[in-house]
Amino acid sequence: MQLIALFLASLAAASPLGSTTPTTSLIPRQQATLCDQYGYWSGNGYEINNNNWGKGSASSGSQCTYVDGSSGSGVRWRTTWTWRGGDNNVKSYANSGRQFARGLRISSLSSMQTSVSWSYDTTNIRANVAYDVFTAADPNHVTSSGDYELMIWLARYGNVYPIGSSVGTVNVAGRTWELWVGYNGSMKVFSFIAPSPINSFSANVKDFFNYLQSSQGYPASSQHLIVFQLGTEPFTGGPATMTVSQFSANIY
């Protein structure tokens, strides 16, 4: 009996049909769980940050971000959060960022092509979904701020507003946006607000800088790219999950 059992076992091991172990290529694997305040992951030219930078203004709440997959062509991730209190304060900015060589001058860039597909599992929240891009005259400026900030709000849920005030409606990258301009400390902030949620977005972000250079006096020849990110800024609400099924960017 022992010899027969050994023989059957050897057949099972040799035959794919007899194997009970699924191949790893068929199993979706979560690459990272980020629940620390600044939980961080990087790979394949991308980075993801839980970034609960404003959680101190909340009376209660938490957030975790999950890296679901990555390759050289992009990343997949999601973030789940609940925040209460401090109604008009941003609690976090879970985001995916594109890594690039420091010292890229905005005026010298040919393309900042990007695409994203995303969804929220509820709209009963106060939050945005937005690109966030910092530039500075100093190419080694800290990445937490810049001289200028460009935000592209793909969605706005609840009565939340960008920094500054509206200066009217503009057309950039083939779409209509409401442009807001203001200051966050000494950093000048330009926010392009979509009139309704854009769940699938593809554009060359250089078009936005070209517009700002020609219409808002943005000094592209003296500014360097500091960060290039896409994420969500929650104010209050939840539990809510934003899922990014695809994010990519190429900067050159």
MIZABA-716374 format. One record per atom (N, C-alpha, C): x, y, z. Coordinates in steps of 0.001 Angstrom, whole numbers, plus 500000, padded with zeros to 6 digits. Example, Ala and Ser with C-alpha at 12.3 -4.5 7.8 and 13.67 -1.06 7.14 Angstrom:
<nodes>
513190494310507800
512300495500507800
513200496700507800
512850497750507080
513670498940507140
512900500030507870
</nodes>
This chain:
<nodes>
500831498785500000
500000500000500000
500857501254500000
501943501218500736
502810502395500801
503423502682499433
503805501596498685
504384501774497370
503367502353496396
502102501880496500
501053502413495624
500813503890495904
500779504229497192
500566505635497564
501682506519497039
502925506048497149
504056506822496650
503982506986495140
503540505903494441
503420505944492996
502366506958492560
501194506944493236
500133507892492907
500564509328493188
501284509493494276
501767510843494610
502728511362493570
503595510449493041
504558510878492028
503859511252490736
502767510532490388
501989510883489213
501346512256489361
500794512520490528
500157513822490777
501157514950490673
502360514724491198
503381515763491163
503854516017489752
503875514972488902
504387515122487549
503364515715486599
502071515560486908
501018515975485981
500385517285486407
500270518260485504
499573519507485852
498130519259486240
497507518220485645
496119517935485966
495966517408487372
497031516804487898
496955516264489243
497357517251490311
497830518415489900
498289519398490874
497107520088491531
497177520280492841
496141520999493576
496575522412493925
497766522822493441
498267524165493732
497997525076492551
497146526129492700
496872527017491570
498114527791491167
498215528132489894
499363528916489447
499226530334489956
500352530944490331
500312532285490928
499816533325489941
499956533064488625
499521534058487649
498010534231487651
497281533270488210
495836533356488242
495318533989489523
496191534270490462
495780534794491754
496114536282491831
495120537188491924
495439538604492123
496055538807493499
497213539424493552
497919539570494818
497956541034495226
497560541307496455
497688542645497010
499146542865497355
499747543934496846
501177544131496987
501565544840498277
500653545632498831
500984546348500069
499720546854500729
499758546910502059
498715547537502870
499354548668503651
498832549885503479
499421551082504086
498409551710505027
498619551520506321
497709552098507314
498403553106508227
499744553166508203
500445554187508959
500123555569508379
500313556605509179
499952557950508743
500572558287507386
501841557949507204
502518558205505936
503008556896505319
502182555855505416
502533554574504818
502867554734503344
503967554090502892
504538554389501576
504942553102500870
504739553096499555
505170551992498697
505703552574497402
506700551905496781
507167552321495466
507581551109494658
507463551238493337
507877550178492437
507526550519491009
508348550047490070
508087550212488636
507902551670488221
508583552567488915
508509553980488542
507338554736489129
506598554102490053
505451554734490688
505594554651492207
504835555487492910
504807555443494367
503385555704494846
503059555152496011
501731555314496601
501910555663498066
501146556643498534
501288557146499893
499914557241500543
499769556707501759
498523556828502522
498270558281502928
499296558980503337
499338560441503477
498165561034504250
498004560613505510
496973561186506395
497499562474507034
497879563428506210
498600564596506712
497730565492507595
496406565509507374
495544566410508129
494667565730509150
495018564513509547
494131563757510437
493978564407511806
494909565294512174
494827565966513459
493626566869513589
493026567270512465
491843568128512517
490556567326512662
490639565991512627
489446565144512750
489172564818514206
487887564697514557
487530564233515899
487617562717515990
487467562042514861
487640560589514802
487808560186513353
488338558980513152
488450558474511794
489766557787511530
489865557189510358
491073556476509958
491039556245508456
492172555802507949
492277555532506522
493369554504506281
493133553586505355
494140552647504885
494115552638503364
495294552445502779
495435552419501329
496081551101500924
495609550530499812
496034549195499393
496569549244497963
497752548694497765
498344548593496435
497901547259495842
497113547305494772
496535546094494202
497341545529493038
498207546315492440
499013545810491341
499834546906490716
500931546525490066
501780547523489436
502578546891488313
502956547736487362
503861547350486292
504464548633485747
505314548511484756
505888549710484164
504865550579483474
503685550023483184
502652550786482488
501615551385483424
501776551213484743
500846551851485654
500627551089486946
499731551625487782
499431551022489085
497927550949489286
497524550014490174
496143549869490612
496140549929492140
495210550697492713
495186550828494161
493807551312494610
493589551296495927
492331551789496496
492596552301497902
491724553151498353
491843553682499715
490467553695500366
490421553333501640
489181553288502411
489320554202503614
488343555084503816
488463556071504890
487117556378505519
487205556859506768
486081557439507505
486631558606508308
486035559790508170
486496560954508926
485297561730509463
485419562166510726
484404562997511380
485080564225511977
484323565339512014
484829566553512649
485712567368511714
485977568617512110
486813569494511288
486291569594509874
485018569948509729
484312569819508452
485041570424507266
485677571554507449
486274572254506315
487776572045506194
488266571003506835
489686570677506770
489912569365506024
490863569369505096
491266568136504414
491980567233505407
491613565964505421
492208565022506389
493389564248505812
493399564060504501
494417563192503918
494464563416502413
495460562815501798
495539562790500340
496210561485499916
495478560387500049
495991559122499519
496213559312498026
497401558926497541
497717559248496157
498669558252495528
498642558231494210
499662557550493415
500462558616492698
501776558473492695
502639559461492074
503556558838491045
503923559615490061
504892559176489056
506273559642489466
507217558723489518
508590559088489832
509290559587488568
510211560536488747
510918561115487608
512216561722488113
513130562009487198
514398562629487561
514163564066487998
514800564461489095
514669565840489547
515356566773488551
514886568005488521
515511569006487667
514832569207486330
513624568628486146
512911568802484882
512245570180484857
512655570999483904
512089572336483765
510775572246482988
509730572916483471
508411572809482849
508458573222481385
509164574296481073
509207574777479687
509916573799478756
510747572919479305
511511571975478483
510794570646478286
509724570416479033
509017569151478921
508193569110477639
508272567973476938
507478567790475733
506092567267476053
506012566387477071
504729565747477347
504619565368478812
503398565472479327
503059564981480663
501764564186480529
501810563221479617
500622562448479301
500240561529480462
498958561526480796
498499560709481919
497102560177481629
496753559081482281
495388558570482216
495044557909483539
493753557932483870
493284557317485110
491843556869484933
491514555742485547
490138555276485670
489894554998487148
488816555540487682
488593555448489127
487087555421489405
486739555027490647
485337555053491076
485277555173492592
484199555759493098
483889555781494529
482687554876494760
482647554209495915
481512553326496195
480346554073496841
480499555366497073
479424556206497583
479689557640497156
478623558407496996
478770559838496722
478292560670497905
477888560010498967
477425560709500169
478635561039501056
479537561837500490
480782562202501154
481094563657500824
482059564196501518
482611565512501185
484080565284500855
484403565321499568
485751564951499125
485942565373497679
487176565325497225
487444565500495803
488285564329495293
488425564253493990
489405563389493323
490192564314492419
491520564357492586
492258565410491898
493712565032491635
494209565538490512
495653565578490286
496225566715491117
497437566524491599
498129567557492367
499567567606491879
499974568755491349
501298568909490750
501958570149491348
503146569972491928
503904571085492493
505077571417491576
505359572717491463
506572573155490765
507277574205491619
508579574354491381
509366575326492145
510580575751491340
511063576950491623
512284577426490970
513488576593491393
513508576150492645
514577575296493162
514250573847492816
515048573185491978
514742571802491608
514822570833492780
515466571255493870
515587570411495062
514640570847496173
513614571581495831
512617572029496800
511983570819497483
511588570971498741
510900569888499442
509632569517498680
509245568245498734
508118567769497939
506765568000498601
506738568583499792
505473568832500477
504830570150500066
505512570935499254
504971572209498772
505779572637497558
505484573837497063
506230574379495931
505994575863495819
506472576463494750
506143577861494467
504739577951493877
504387576935493073
503082576876492418
502489575492492580
501169575452492644
500450574188492716
499374574180491632
499377573134490826
498328572904489834
497472571739490307
496167571974490471
495238570909490796
494223570767489661
493914569533489323
492875569226488337
491847568362489043
490723568986489427
489678568279490163
488812567516489168
488931566199489168
488099565361488312
486709565165488907
486581565383490212
485275565244490870
485273566035492161
484064566488492524
483862567189493795
482545566693494375
482601566148495579
481409565629496249
481138566457497507
479890566916497648
479546567719498818
479986569159498641
479753569948499661
480040571379499600
481491571654499984
482414571193499130
483840571461499330
484322572339498175
485329573156498456
485773574136497488
487296574205497454
487849574584496310
489300574760496233
489744576057496903
491040576229497004
491613577450497561
491366578623496615
491084579797497189
490953581017496396
489534581289495950
489394581831494747
488084582181494210
488047581912492715
486846581782492194
486675581478490780
487002582695489925
487714582449488828
488010583519487874
487320583261486538
486417582267486509
485649582026485300
485852580639484724
485241580435483579
485277579152482883
486305579196481763
487079578111481648
488125578039480626
488020576692479915
488638576587478754
488686575340478010
490133574914477855
490468573763478424
491823573233478362
491735571733478115
492610571217477275
492682569785476989
491340569238476496
490626570055475740
489387569617475144
488200569556476085
488324570133477279
487235570108478257
487029571502478850
485852571693479415
485524572938480094
485756572775481589
486396573770482188
486713573756483623
486375575110484224
486071575115485519
486007576362486273
487364576555486935
488006577672486670
489343577927487198
489256578753488476
489903578242489533
490031578954490801
491502579303491019
491729580491491578
493091580943491834
493164581496493253
494206581111493976
494388581612495336
495765581241495852
495965581455497142
497259581186497767
497105580259498960
498001579314499061
498166578489500251
499492578906500876
499428579847501827
500657580470502296
501253581294501173
502514581024500830
503161581747499739
503039581009498412
502462579828498410
502341579027497187
501076579420496427
501225579782495166
500077580140494348
499436578876493795
498099578786493930
497374577569493594
496398577840492455
496502577026491395
495562577049490284
494778575742490308
493444575826490405
492596574634490484
491594574650489338
491645573607488511
490703573428487413
489640572434487867
488368572871487915
487296572074488495
486359571575487394
486205570261487297
485285569682486322
483845569935486760
482928570235485844
481540570508486213
480797569272486707
481239568091486326
480663566831486799
481775565790486814
481622564714487597
482721563740487748
483206563165486418
484522563082486275
485173562451485125
485840561179485645
485205560035485453
485717558782486007
486805558146485147
486862558535483903
487913558062483013
488507559290482322
489784559539482577
490399560791482143
491737560490481488
491976561122480353
493252561016479659
493583562382479075
494780562883479371
495141564217478898
496639564420479019
497116565458478361
498487565909478512
498474567095479474
498979566899480670
498946567950481697
499775569158481274
500688568964480335
501442570118479817
500491571153479214
499326570725478697
498344571674478155
497880572666479217
497752572191480465
497317573071481553
498400574107481864
499662573661481866
500752574611482102
500884575601480942
500668575139479719
500707576057478576
499636577143478720
498441576729479167
497377577705479384
497771578703480476
498289578199481587
498662579086482696
499778580038482290
500699579566481463
501783580424481004
501252581556480130
500306581240479256
499811582249478316
498751583164478916
497999582660479920
496853583426480415
496957583878481865
497844583250482642
497920583570484066
499318583972484517
500219584186483574
501559584646483918
502435583615484604
502135582325484416
502938581270485045
504334581226484419
505412581295485227
506777581378484688
507370580000484374
506924579380483295
507320578005482972
508825577848482794
509503578880482316
510939578754482033
511790578699483292
511224579112484442
512010579103485685
511487578106486713
510483577307486340
509880576369487282
510252574919486953
510504574140488012
510855572727487873
509751571855488474
509563570687487892
508571569749488402
509061569135489707
508204569174490737
508561568643492059
507784567353492354
506465567365492190
505665566149492369
504566566101491310
504174564867490954
503094564636489995
502250563500490554
501041563810491055
500265562838491815
498786562883491424
498103561771491688
496657561660491532
496104560984492767
495087561594493389
494541560991494602
493212561607494986
492856561443496248
491590561968496758
491818562692498075
491139563823498235
491193564602499468
489853564496500188
489740563694501242
488502563634502019
488440564763503043
487234565288503229
486957566229504301
486219565487505423
485005565015505142
484231564245506124
483374563213505392
482951562194506160
482067561172505618
482661559791505778
482060558857505057
482520557488505089
481717556629506053
481987555321506035
483089554696505300
482907554787503794
484021555068503123
484013555223501671
485298554620501111
485184554073499913
486352553507499231
486449554080497830
487606554644497525
487906555019496151
488824553964495563
488462553466494393
489257552452493708
489809553032492418
491122552948492262
491789553367491033
492154552102490264
491402551826489215
491644550602488456
492819550737487500
493210551974487223
494382552206486368
494848553652486515
496151553823486759
496760555154486734
498110555042486061
498374555927485130
499668555941484469
500049557369484116
501328557596483950
501824558896483525
503194558716482894
503467559493481878
504786559510481239
505214560946481084
506366561269481616
506839562640481668
508191562702480971
508279563519479930
509576563630479220
509646564950478455
</nodes>
